[in-house]
Amino acid sequence: MADNDSKVLKAAANAVTEIDMRYRAAGIDDKEDLKPKRDAAYDAYSLARLKLLEDGILATDADVALLDEIRLEIEEAAQTQALLIGAGRLIVALAKFV
């Protein structure tokens, strides 16, 4: 069986890093909008990470596909609103593992 947990961890880590980098580059108004979702996405990642690092495989192929889709959505977000939606989807997807 493929290590889907590792794949989910990598996709989630890349997604939260992208959110952080977009936050860093944002203007003051966009930072104000992004900060709550940025922090919530990182918190969700942090909690899911603890579970996904335990022995056993929690993530399914569908979870891997979803996290890859969300990561891509976040990377391709052209506007702050699209980034916020992607961050929200990431939070919900990672909640499954907590």
Secondary structure, 3 states (H helix, E strand, C coil): CCCHHHHHHHHHHHHHHHHHHHHHHCCHHHHHHHHHHHHHHHHHHHHHHHHHCCCCCCCCHHHHHHHHHHHHHHHHCCCHHHHHHHHHHHHHHHHCCC
